[in-house]
Amino acid sequence: MSRNIFVLSLGALGLYYIKYITRMKKIQMVDLQGQYARIKDEVNTSFDEILGSAAFINGPKVHQFQKNLEDYLDVKHVIPCANGTDALQIAMMGLGLEQGDEVITADFTFAATVEVIALLKLTPVLVDVDPVTFNIDVDAVKKAITPKTKAIVPVHLFGLAANMDEIMDLAKEHNLYVIEDNAQGIGANYTHKDGSKTKTGVIGHVASTSFFPSKNLGCYGDGGAIFTNDDDLAHTIRGIVNHGMYKRYHHDVVGVNSRLDSLQAAVLDAKLPHLDSYNNARRNATRKYNEAFKNHPKITVPSGRTNCDGICDTCDCHVFHQYTLNLKDVDRDALVAHLNEKGIPCGVYYPIPLHKQKAYVDERYNEDDFKVTNQLVQSVISLPMHTELDDEQIDFITKTVLDFIDAN
Ligand SMILES: *Cc1c(COP(=O)(O)O)cnc(C)c1O
């Protein structure tokens, strides 16, 4: 009898120990160490090669990655550069936009989008977004077009393809350029009205992307690229990224210095074959989140309304750069504080509409034209989203969110 009790208590102790050592992994907003661990050998071998050859700039790795990305996207030209902000700026320079030209973009995006427009002395024209997709509202774009409008910059926000067919139709009608800001959307497929699919970033005249570490395809520093199918534009842009040189020491236009280095290209080339599986891992996490939050009266889960069936956790038009909830009648800031207290990081992207940022206020704006953005900045919250989230972490996050919302 006492022997049985001894064995039982030993067993209980053992179980407790197993539970103790398999404690839940610390939850991170983005888990780059976990992802690195899975490609470590390949990245380290490439790094050794590059360090050995000292081909730090414009080495063979940069060209190899460029070619591989062109194949992946099915685009004629990828021009690597130093970061996603440069990529946008260079795309606009390449198109020859001039001071006073109006460029329409979304009020609800990262500031880089509007920053480069202003920096080039073009005139930013911010417009509202759609309340369901959070992407640029095509009707608002239509209303904002004037004889000075030269370009539209749709952002595939949080990884969901913007309404590209409508935007391209509008651009064609008014003879405008379309520059896709694809910093958050790499790998997403846009489904056209006829059912065919194209990767985001190769639909407009030119596109930019960012390889910032936390992006869906991120390097271990800064990086970016410009995509286009236009041969002449690609040629122009290749000169602009290299001090406006088309022939060594002949500077035909004012350019910039913007390069992707070989070490970063090596990381990206190691990750590119995994990009689809990375994006699938994000969709799997989304599906689990969505299941937990389903039909909650105070929570709207992210969804899409492009030409697919609208269930964006099962369809590839969304790559979930962020998993963003839209809350109703919830004290969002109290929820953020509660989650942080429980060791759950979260983010508010974005807390202030661009048209209210000091740098971009413009007396021509009318508050009534920004109803959706003005609301979203108060009600959205982004939960941890990356390739390494496991079920236990997602259960803990969803339970913590729901317990708080249901008790308050
Ligand atoms: C990250 C980001 C950028 C800028 O990219 P950087 O590489 O950080 O310069 C531009 N636009 C959007 C929408 C982004 O998310």
The ligand as an ORCA input file, in Angstrom:
! r2SCAN-3c Opt
* xyz 0 1
  C       7.758     48.888    -43.503
  C       7.003     49.723    -44.417
  C       7.622     50.669    -45.271
  C       9.058     51.067    -45.137
  O       9.987     50.062    -45.183
  P      11.452     50.301    -44.557
  O      12.228     49.152    -45.105
  O      11.313     50.267    -43.096
  O      11.963     51.598    -45.059
  C       6.844     51.341    -46.177
  N       5.526     51.140    -46.264
  C       4.885     50.261    -45.464
  C       3.410     50.079    -45.610
  C       5.593     49.541    -44.505
  O       4.955     48.691    -43.716
*
